[in-house]
């Protein structure tokens, strides 16, 4: 067996060998030699049609793997403090480069399949009503994702045109979050070649860079606005941004691999690995009048008119969600209220 590399994951220890991972969740991992029989779980969350509903207090462990390797080579041996027999779990095949393990339930799932309120991939949204839909928008344009009285979130889309398709493939490269007089930028740095050990996430607050140590659980807290914090959920490429009482946004920077491009005909070239953000959102103070591509699904009277039984339910109406800039709350459905004086002055450029 190749030399193992030990990596701390929360209160658990992950052993990464040549083709295997072992996770100890509240107990001792059975990576090396354990006579205890292993249980293969019957449910892999994140599989087609599966719905994940876990208690909020469930401990979750992040499994990071090299997307250049075959994903099924990465298996995790979970134990749960002796309360049940160990089980072997594997990251679902559709996860880009990470998955989460809930050892208490012998389940794994992709980062984007746990909660309502997500936008991932070629943007696939899961609304607050639990239904999943696609919103393709257009590359190099900005669209309002959530717009409310005191909060406005635009997303900058990048795209890649395939002449054999009727539409562009698009991904979310950055978020522009406006609240009060403040501007928060969360973006993915462009990279010709993806490096799993390099941090591709860039964050600025009111035009000033936010620097968080590349250590898991490292945290930055704003001096100007103490309720705003950024925490690393992995050493690199995964953070949680939180404004107390308003929102929590998890951002995971992921590339498009050559294999992904081959399977889905993305037309990826060697000039750009198409790094983008997979995002999860939790909101704590939205009004009943909230709007936006995702925001509208949080309205108490929201009626989903999409064909949710379709293989790819698509939300149209891109023009009414289009904004003139990442921090411009001028989409047709905008609900954001602020003075023109508050609007000016803060410029955040796109990372390159």
BALUMBA-523624 format. One record per residue: residue in one letter; x, y, z of N, C-alpha, C in turn. Coordinates in steps of 0.001 Angstrom, whole numbers, padded with zeros to 6 digits, always signed. Layout:
! residues N
aXYZXYZXYZ...
This chain:
! residues 352
x+000854-001186+000000+000000+000000+000000+000887+001233+000000x+000487+002276-000789+001273+003503-000846+001219+004217+000487x+002198+005135+000683+002253+005881+001936+000983+006702+002098x+000366+006626+003257-000901+007333+003493-000655+008751+003952x-001571+009591+003624-001498+010980+004053-002654+011238+005002x-002330+011753+006190-003369+012016+007183-003861+013435+007027x-005153+013578+007046-005746+014895+006910-006871+015030+007915x-006859+016074+008737-007924+016269+009726-009167+016773+009026x-010280+016187+009368-011561+016624+008831-012500+016792+010006x-012732+018053+010427-013555+018308+011604-012928+017614+012778x-013737+016834+013497-013220+016054+014621-012839+014663+014177x-012892+014424+012852-012594+013098+012329-011249+013119+011630x-010687+011947+011380-009412+011807+010690-009645+011090+009381x-009178+011690+008289-009307+011071+006977-007956+010524+006562x-007891+009269+006188-006663+008660+005715-006779+008511+004210x-005941+009235+003482-005977+009185+002032-004825+008314+001556x-005126+007132+001051-004098+006250+000502-004121+006368-001002x-003472+005428-001674-003373+005541-003117-004739+005592-003762x-005658+004726-003360-006981+004726-003960-008067+004600-002916x-007815+004957-001685-008842+004764-000663-008797+005859+000361x-009954+006146+000935-010063+007081+002035-010703+006357+003190x-010316+006706+004419-011017+006155+005568-011381+007297+006481x-012628+007386+006893-013086+008474+007730-013524+007937+009070x-013059+008546+010152-013537+008200+011479-014501+009262+011920x-015772+008942+012051-016784+009900+012416-017190+009650+013851x-016571+010346+014783-016899+010192+016183-016345+008915+016772x-015568+008176+016031-015001+006929+016536-013699+006647+015844x-013300+005387+015750-012020+005019+015152-012280+004437+013779x-011603+004955+012768-011795+004450+011414-011223+003060+011294x-011839+002265+010432-011378+000890+010242-010615+000782+008940x-009639+001689+008730-008929+001735+007456-007915+000626+007340x-007148+000384+008397-006030-000533+008270-006471-001980+008386x-006827-002413+009585-007224-003807+009743-008269-003901+010838x-009472-004201+010444-010555-004348+011409-011350-005580+011044x-011523-006511+011972-012278-007710+011660-013775-007466+011612x-014204-006260+012014-015633-005969+012026-016185-005998+010616x-017251-006752+010375-017822-006791+009025-018338-005425+008614x-018189-005110+007350-018619-003831+006827-020019-003945+006246x-020761-002859+006383-022116-002805+005866-022145-001843+004697x-022590-002288+003556-022727-001409+002403-024107-000782+002467x-024205+000546+002497-025510+001185+002646-026405+000916+001447x-027688+000863+001682-028639+000616+000605-029019+001898-000114x-028741+003048+000509-029090+004320-000107-027859+005180-000265x-027580+005599-001482-026562+006596-001725-027299+007880-002044x-027349+008797-001101-028020+010056-001363-027345+010750-002520x-028125+011488-003288-027576+012123-004479-027817+011273-005712x-028312+010055-005534-028673+009234-006680-029973+009764-007269x-030252+009470-008540-031432+010026-009181-032694+009732-008382x-033473+010798-008143-034750+010630-007470-034670+010618-005966x-033466+010591-005393-033360+010523-003940-033562+011903-003341x-034187+011964-002180-034379+013190-001433-033671+013053-000108x-032814+014006+000205-032028+013926+001420-032671+014788+002489x-033060+014184+003591-033614+014908+004722-032908+014419+005976x-031985+015213+006448-031213+014850+007630-031466+015874+008730x-031433+015455+009989-031524+016425+011085-030412+017455+010972x-030733+018700+011352-029762+019791+011203-028489+019542+011989x-028560+018745+013051-027394+018509+013901-026521+017356+013423x-026854+016748+012288-026093+015603+011791-024652+016000+011459x-023641+015326+012053-022240+015630+011693-021967+015230+010245x-021323+016121+009510-021013+015879+008103-019508+015994+007901x-018957+015076+007137-017527+015074+006843-017309+015300+005351x-016351+016176+005022-016047+016470+003625-015025+015476+003091x-015319+014900+001953-014387+014010+001259-013942+014731-000011x-012661+014986-000136-012109+015646-001314-011294+014637-002108x-011544+014567-003408-010793+013635-004240-010301+014349-005481x-009282+013795-006103-008718+014355-007318-009653+014009-008477x-010287+015016-009113-011241+014704-010182-010609+014017-011381x-009282+013997-011458-008630+013297-012579-008641+011789-012379x-008862+011352-011132-008970+009926-010847-010423+009491-010972x-010629+008205-011086-011992+007687-011162-012651+007825-009797x-013823+008450-009774-014448+008793-008496-014760+007573-007642x-015056+006463-008279-015437+005284-007489-014230+004645-006808x-013027+005123-007136-011850+004623-006441-011748+005165-005023x-012556+006155-004710-012477+006807-003414-013619+006310-002538x-013289+005394-001670-014273+004829-000767-013937+005222+000668x-014959+005329+001480-014792+005768+002856-015330+004703+003789x-014540+004359+004794-015003+003448+005825-015458+004275+007020x-016741+004258+007287-017329+005081+008335-017586+004251+009598x-017247+004825+010734-017722+004284+011998-018427+005403+012737x-019240+005057+013684-020063+006048+014362-020035+005830+015870x-018836+005874+016433-018707+005792+017876-019178+004483+018474x-019152+003413+017688-019540+002107+018202-021033+001870+018258x-021825+002847+017790-023277+002674+017879-023821+001780+016771x-023030+001604+015728-023443+000702+014654-022197+000161+013978x-022367-000871+013204-021222-001446+012514-020683-000470+011468x-019385-000534+011177-018840+000336+010130-019519+000054+008795x-019486+001027+007929-020042+000850+006591-019114+001511+005581x-019167+001036+004359-018356+001587+003278-019253+002439+002388x-018841+003674+002164-019595+004558+001277-018662+005111+000205x-019241+005536-000902-018499+006061-002036-019159+007349-002491x-018368+008325-002919-018942+009555-003448-019812+009248-004665x-021011+009827-004739-021817+009654-005947-021050+010092-007183x-021261+009405-008274-020446+009612-009470-020600+011015-010048x-021717+011698-009773-021923+013013-010378-021266+014151-009600x-020702+013856-008415-020048+014920-007646-018784+015370-008364x-018538+016681-008486-017376+017142-009252-016038+016827-008610x-015824+017173-007356-014537+016891-006724-014649+016716-005211x-015866+016782-004687-016077+016618-003249-017434+015985-003024x-017554+015340-001874-018887+014947-001430-018905+015008+000081x-020071+014855+000670-020246+014871+002110-020662+013494+002580x-020131+013079+003728-020488+011795+004323-021214+012046+005643x-022401+011454+005760-023124+011438+007034-022978+010034+007587x-021924+009836+008382-021593+008489+008837-022692+007898+009718x-023419+008740+010427-024478+008242+011302-025555+007508+010512x-025671+007839+009220-026684+007212+008376-026068+006413+007239x-024740+006285+007209-024047+005577+006121-024462+006130+004766x-024440+007448+004647-024888+008092+003421-023844+009084+002922x-023737+009201+001622-022950+010269+001014-023809+010976-000020x-023472+012221-000272-024232+012982-001252-023371+014123-001755x-023702+014629-002939-022964+015751-003498-023257+017012-002688x-022331+017962-002771-022457+019188-001997-023771+019904-002301x-024301+019731-003489-025478+020497-003914-026790+019752-003731x-026765+018583-003137-027975+017772-003068-028553+017644-001662x-028054+018446-000724-028507+018268+000650-029717+019125+000983x-029673+020399+000648-030720+021317+001088-031372+022013-000099x-032647+022424+000052-033196+023387-000912-032400+024682-000819x-032414+025455-001902-031659+026696-001926-030249+026467-002406x-030099+025939-003633-028770+025703-004198-028750+026145-005653x-027548+026437-006152-027340+026639-007586-026012+026002-007930x-026029+025059-008846-024845+024256-009131-024754+023963-010622x-023530+023716-011052-023318+023230-012415-023837+024176-013469x-024436+023628-014500-024940+024356-015676-026313+024892-015300x-026402+026109-014739-026973+026256-013402-028250+025488-013152x-028118+024566-012223-029242+023756-011747-029609+024275-010371x-030804+024821-010258-031273+025402-009004-032229+024440-008307x-032160+024405-007000-033199+023756-006203-033844+024837-005362x-035123+025062-005598-035830+026146-004931-036234+025785-003515x-036786+026773-002818-037246+026559-001449-038403+025577-001387x-039072+025368-002515-040167+024389-002551-039650+022971-002771x-038323+022818-002903-037736+021493-003065-037648+021010-004492x-038168+021780-005449-038135+021367-006851-036885+021898-007546x-036337+021102-008458-035117+021434-009173-035448+021907-010586x-034755+022954-011031-034959+023472-012382-033650+024055-012877x-033584+024301-014174-032404+024886-014796-032721+026313-015243x-031736+027182-015101-031835+028545-015627-030515+028822-016335x-030552+028920-017658-029308+028984-018411-028769+030401-018566x-029648+031396-018566-029158+032760-018721-028314+032909-019967x-027195+033618-019841-026285+033809-020969-024904+034153-020440x-023877+033662-021127-022522+033902-020693-022144+035374-020712x-021295+035789-019763-020803+037159-019643-021922+038154-019372x-022990+037702-018736-024068+038586-018313-024396+038320-016847x-025150+039250-016250-025492+039177-014831-026999+039059-014670x-027407+038229-013717-028833+037983-013487-029123+038035-011991x-030294+038602-011645-030627+038688-010227-031180+037339-009761x-030497+036781-008785-030859+035490-008225-031852+035669-007077x-031596+036657-006229-032487+036989-005123-032586+038502-005048x-033789+039023-004982-033967+040462-004809-035081+040706-003813x-034763+041472-002770-035709+041747-001704-035481+043177-001216x-036280+043610-000269-036217+045003+000186-034820+045404+000629x-034152+044554+001398-032849+044904+001975-031709+044010+001501x-031958+043181+000510-030938+042247+000039-031095+042019-001453x-029981+042113-002171-030018+041855-003611-028783+041046-003987x-028990+039914-004664-027882+039048-005076-027940+038847-006584x-026908+039308-007258-026747+039044-008682-025701+037955-008882x-025827+037230-009965-024847+036207-010325-024267+036536-011688x-022946+036432-011805-022274+036611-013092-022093+035242-013731x-022629+035098-014947-022557+033826-015656-021387+033839-016630x-020668+032727-016687-019718+032497-017772-020325+031430-018668x-019890+031401-019916-020501+030460-020845-019527+029909-021847x-019967+028867-022508-019173+028238-023556-020146+027797-024639x-019932+028269-025850-020869+027975-026931-020463+026708-027672x-021411+025811-027818-021215+024618-028631-022093+024766-029871x-021502+024874-031071-022292+025124-032284-023313+024038-032576x-023142+022859-031981-024095+021779-032211-025322+021879-031309x-025300+022830-030364-026408+022977-029428-027175+024269-029726x-028431+024321-029294-029253+025506-029513-029031+026574-028439x-028249+026267-027435-028020+027222-026354-026566+027141-025903x-026160+028151-025140-024837+028141-024536-024875+027322-023247x-023759+026706-022919-023595+026138-021585-023142+027275-020675x-023746+027399-019517-023398+028493-018620-023176+027980-017203x-022350+028749-016455-022063+028440-015057-021976+029757-014295x-022206+029714-012989-022082+030912-012157-020628+031069-011726x-020032+032187-012125-018624+032455-011793-018490+033316-010543x-019494+034155-010271-019373+035066-009130-020742+035519-008668x-020800+035932-007393-021977+036564-006817-021635+037991-006421x-022574+038897-006647-022483+040251-006129-023622+040447-005153x-023314+040562-003862-024330+040637-002809-024382+042075-002298x-025545+042693-002420-025740+044061-001945-026679+044062-000752x-026278+044752+000313-027147+044937+001473-026745+046239+002150x-027739+047077+002494-027422+048402+003006-026551+049139+002019x-025457+049722+002513-024500+050401+001650-023319+049499+001291x-023432+048222+001557-022292+047309+001432-022363+046473+000168x-021180+046062-000290-021044+045239-001488-020098+044074-001175x-020587+042882-001343-019791+041680-001077-019634+040894-002375x-018394+040620-002740-018093+039858-003958-017544+038493-003568x-018111+037442-004142-017614+036070-003958-017463+035480-005350x-016237+035179-005751-016016+034724-007113-015005+033602-007212x-014983+032975-008371-014032+031894-008668-012990+032425-009642x-011724+032245-009293-010647+032697-010163-010551+031822-011407x-010293+032461-012537-010071+031723-013767-008764+030953-013673x-008729+029750-014221-007511+028941-014216-007435+028164-015525x-006275+028238-016165-006079+027452-017388-006098+025973-017037x-005356+025613-015979-005350+024236-015497-005756+024226-014028x-006616+023309-013670-007093+023204-012303-006033+022575-011409x-005784+023217-010274-004867+022696-009269-005656+022538-007977x-005854+021305-007536-006673+021019-006362-006111+021657-005106x-004803+021917-005069-004176+022472-003874-004136+024002-003881x-004580+024610-004955-004581+026069-005058-005966+026605-004740x-006021+027725-004029-007304+028327-003693-007791+029183-004855x-008976+028861-005368-009518+029563-006521-010649+030519-006139x-010904+030692-004861-011985+031581-004423-011424+032954-004077x-012089+033988-004570-011722+035361-004264-012918+036058-003635x-012673+036794-002545-013745+037506-001847-013282+038929-001583x-014158+039892-001834-013889+041271-001437-015126+041804-000730x-014903+042730+000202-015991+043378+000921-015784+044879+000821x-016736+045553+000213-016636+046986-000052-015327+047331-000750x-014950+046479-001692-013777+046724-002516-012462+046296-001920x-012454+045877-000652-011222+045452+000001-011125+043927+000017x-009952+043365-000286-009829+041900-000297-010034+041305+001082x-010691+040153+001108-010887+039381+002331-009902+038222+002295x-008983+038199+003234-007965+037156+003272-008230+036220+004447x-008438+034957+004132-008685+033938+005149-007560+032915+005052x-006944+032590+006173-005858+031612+006175-006310+030308+005515x-005393+029684+004775-005712+028419+004111-005547+027268+005098x-006392+027296+006098-006466+026261+007126-007945+025969+007346x-008283+024709+007424-009685+024374+007615-010205+024984+008901x-011406+025558+008835-012091+026230+009942-011516+027605+010256x-010524+028083+009488-010039+029449+009668-011180+030422+009388x-011195+031547+010095-012315+032479+009972-011830+033920+009897x-012520+034695+009073-012331+036137+008992-013618+036794+009453x-013511+037816+010309-014676+038559+010785-014448+040025+010457x-015433+040649+009844-015305+042042+009446-015224+042952+010667x-014263+043871+010663-014171+044870+011731-015227+045951+011550x-015533+046256+010280-016535+047287+010008-017949+046789+010254x-018158+045489+010077-019486+044896+010241-019309+043539+010918x-019219+043517+012264-018867+042281+012979-019804+041099+012725x-020994+041350+012253-021909+040239+011965-021577+039496+010694x-020616+040013+009915-020227+039385+008653-018957+038569+008858x-019002+037304+008454-017834+036437+008623-017666+035528+007416x-016431+035072+007220-016103+034088+006187-015329+032965+006858x-015773+031735+006685-015117+030574+007307-014765+029562+006235x-013616+028943+006368-013235+027883+005432-013835+026554+005887x-014496+025881+004970-015018+024551+005260-014102+023463+004713x-013090+023860+003978-012002+022984+003572-010765+023860+003490x-009610+023261+003306-008370+024048+003319-008388+025093+002213x-008857+024717+001036-008992+025642-000083-010290+025341-000822x-010760+026339-001566-011862+026187-002526-013239+025930-001916x-013397+026104-000620-014716+025921-000006-014832+026852+001192x-015823+027751+001147-016022+028705+002236-017509+028842+002541x-017784+029367+003719-019128+029772+004097-019089+031248+004462x-019963+032029+003840-020068+033463+004111-021381+033693+004850x-021302+034369+005990-022504+034522+006811-022669+035961+007277x-023892+036459+007167-024286+037725+007761-025368+037405+008779x-025047+037602+010044-025931+037177+011129-027361+037658+010914x-028270+036698+010989-029678+037021+010889-030183+037311+009498x-029296+037241+008489-029709+037597+007134-029499+036431+006157x-028257+035948+006024-028006+034861+005082-026774+034071+005479x-026726+032841+004977-025527+032011+004991-025363+031461+003587x-024210+031700+002980-023957+031228+001614-022708+030357+001634x-022835+029125+001189-021674+028252+001040-021257+028260-000423x-019951+028389-000653-019417+028462-002011-018295+027456-002171x-018370+026672-003229-017378+025650-003516-016900+025851-004952x-015612+026142-005140-015059+026343-006474-014725+024995-007098x-015246+024753-008295-015028+023474-008978-014738+023728-010455x-013979+022839-011098-013676+022981-012521-014610+022108-013360x-014521+022307-014658-015084+021352-015610-013930+020452-016057x-014044+019175-015803-012968+018262-016175-013081+017872-017654x-012003+017331-018189-012038+016852-019573-013102+015776-019739x-013252+014936-018715-014257+013879-018788-015660+014453-018790x-015912+015461-017936-017214+016131-017939-017509+016716-019312x-016509+017359-019892-016694+017994-021193-016978+016959-022274x-016295+015823-022195-016520+014769-023185-017933+014208-023084x-018388+013966-021873-019706+013360-021664-020837+014315-022060x-020689+015600-021685-021780+016555-021873-021590+017485-023072x-020515+017279-023826-020247+018104-025006-020115+019582-024663x-019430+019889-023550-019265+021268-023134-018334+022055-024051x-017527+021363-024826-016612+022062-025727-015470+022740-025005x-015058+022213-023882-013951+022793-023120-012652+022689-023911x-011858+023762-023856-010556+023771-024525-009458+023799-023473x-008222+023761-023921-007102+023780-022991-006786+025153-022442x-007555+026177-022846-007278+027546-022413-008001+027943-021135x-008960+027141-020695-009768+027544-019552-010405+026304-018930x-010199+026100-017634-010812+024946-016960-012227+025251-016479x-012730+026460-016832-014119+026846-016541-014448+026685-015049x-013585+027222-014208-013832+027172-012766-015064+028002-012452x-015954+027449-011664-017198+028122-011314-017566+027800-009877x-018677+028317-009420-019100+028124-008038-020328+027234-007952x-020258+026230-007091-021451+025531-006633-021848+026197-005325x-023118+026553-005190-023548+027434-004110-024738+026874-003347x-024729+027112-002054-025871+026788-001211-026279+028033-000439x-027599+028240-000274-028090+029459+000349-029058+029129+001488x-028923+029896+002574-029929+029897+003630-030255+031350+003942x-031544+031661+003974-031976+033030+004232-032834+033052+005495x-032686+034137+006267-033337+034201+007569-034308+035366+007709x-034356+036280+006732-035185+037471+006933-035814+037957+005631x-036188+037055+004750-036801+037453+003485-038244+037896+003713x-038689+038847+002901-040087+039273+002958-040932+038375+002052x-042227+038533+002144-043135+037737+001309-043128+038193-000147x-042436+039308-000436-042414+039863-001792-041103+039575-002507x-040271+038716-001951-038964+038422-002541-039122+037891-003962x-038160+038207-004819-038221+037761-006216-036813+037362-006666x-036677+037107-007957-035416+036641-008519-035535+035185-008943x-034560+034730-009702-034587+033363-010228-034832+032355-009105x-034054+032462-008036-034218+031580-006884-035133+032189-005833x-035038+033500-005634-035764+034159-004554-037264+033962-004597x-037843+033938-005795-039295+033802-005896-039811+032513-005273x-038973+031476-005226-039421+030194-004669-039593+030255-003159x-039142+031350-002521-039293+031521-001079-040587+032246-000715x-041335+032718-001702-042591+033390-001396-043616+032380-000888x-044380+032728+000141-045378+031783+000670-046411+031378-000370x-046703+032270-001312-047725+031977-002316-047121+031544-003649x-045833+031135-003647-045181+030751-004897-045847+029518-005496x-046202+029621-006777-046800+028499-007498-045848+028096-008620x-045290+026913-008526-044345+026424-009530-045107+026001-010773x-044855+026696-011872-045555+026403-013127-044689+025606-014097x-043515+025180-013644-042645+024386-014498-043110+022938-014525x-042734+022247-015579-043034+020822-015666-041958+020070-014885x-042208+019887-013589-041181+019304-012730-040957+017828-013007x-041818+017209-013812-041603+015803-014176-040678+015672-015384x-040370+016793-016027-039475+016755-017191-038068+016419-016743x-037289+015853-017657-035913+015508-017337-035108+016750-016999x-035416+017858-017674-034694+019109-017478-035677+020260-017435x-036387+020479-016313-037291+021640-016232-036491+022929-016370x-036877+023785-017288-036111+025000-017558-036969+026219-017251x-036414+027129-016439-037074+028401-016176-036590+029402-017206x-037519+029940-017963-037180+030946-018965-037290+032346-018377x-037594+033300-019250-037777+034673-018797-036500+035381-018443x-035385+034999-019080-034097+035593-018731-034094+037122-018776x-034753+037773-019758-034687+039245-019811-035157+039944-018541x-036161+039412-017868-036661+040129-016681-035742+039964-015479x-034803+039033-015536-033852+038844-014442-032487+039458-014753x-032292+039936-015989-030986+040456-016389-030707+041789-015695x-029472+041938-015185-029025+043191-014572-027883+043762-015406x-027687+045058-015293-026674+045713-016121-025267+045534-015567x-025139+045064-014329-023838+044839-013732-023979+043977-012500x-022855+043515-011997-022900+042579-010882-023509+043204-009630x-023328+044522-009454-023894+045192-008287-025006+046164-008665x-025630+045907-009795-026722+046778-010246-028067+046108-009956x-028856+046669-009036-030161+046074-008712-031247+046604-009639x-030998+046498-010952-031907+047117-011912-032620+046105-012792x-032684+044854-012358-033463+043883-013136-034939+044276-013046x-035729+043798-013979-037141+044203-014058-037938+043819-012823x-037510+042789-012100-038263+042335-010928-037629+042812-009620x-036710+043776-009699-035958+044215-008510-036897+044702-007403x-036564+044319-006174-037292+044765-004984-036393+045575-004055x-035127+045728-004433-034132+046314-003541-034296+047828-003473x-034285+048372-002267-034455+049808-002071-033201+050399-001447x-032615+051344-002156-031508+052115-001612-031370+053376-002430x-030727+054384-001852-030576+055668-002537-029499+055573-003595x-029528+056485-004554-028500+056491-005597-027133+056790-005010x-027103+057559-003897-025820+057843-003265-025186+056593-002709x-026043+055724-002152-025523+054467-001595-025048+053547-002692x-025587+053739-003908-025276+052817-005006-023886+053032-005580x-023388+054254-005478-022174+054547-006210-020903+054276-005451x-019812+054190-006227-018512+054262-005596-017777+052981-005366x-018459+051866-005181-017756+050627-004865-017581+049816-006136x-016361+049621-006554-016088+048877-007782-015317+047608-007448x-015836+046485-007898-015154+045209-007707-015016+044554-009065x-013793+044359-009525-013593+043753-010825-013638+042240-010760x-013846+041621-011898-013867+040174-011969-012456+039628-011869x-012335+038501-011167-011017+037873-011012-010586+037259-012329x-009314+037287-012569-008807+036668-013798-007468+036014-013509
